[in-house]
């Protein structure tokens, strides 16, 4: 016996990967309606400050012990020619998303997506089509890195996060030619939302 004492799990320092897993659980809880956005932001802030497993426990103690089945990839590429690219509902958002589309429609709905990365990069290369990115409440997006040619790029959300915000920040770069890019929040009318 070496004489080394193994600390209880509650006292073990938490890794960045473990933090991201906990934040994914909190994100899922928001999507399921278990947490409000202010509760989510408060808990994420606490998780980011936590040093040990025991300090993280209170932020997820009242949630089901279900983590995402699959961790999101670092980079995912989506491509289409004269077709449609659509992501909606509960899907794992990678750190970097590459979107290539010619003569088609792209819709990335992030309202109920599992976003474990604080900053998500979207690289666009679209021609003769429309691209719509729908963000969850409180998220921000910067589209300054998008070049347009005979097209438009419009954002209807703040381009920089508030100081101390833990909401996702989307950075869109690339180009759109003879088409449009719109970044917005959810739209609602009576019982419908889109």
Secondary structure, 3 states (H helix, E strand, C coil): CCCCCCCCHHHCECCHHHHHHHHHHHHHHHHCCCCCHHHHHHHHHHHHHCCEHHHHHHHHCCCCCCCCCCCCCCEEEEEEECCEEEECCCCECCCEEEEEEECCEEEEECCCCECCCCEEEEEEEEECCEEEEEECCCCEEEEEEEEEECCEEEECCCCCCCCCCCCCEEEEEEEEECCEEEEEECCEECCEEC
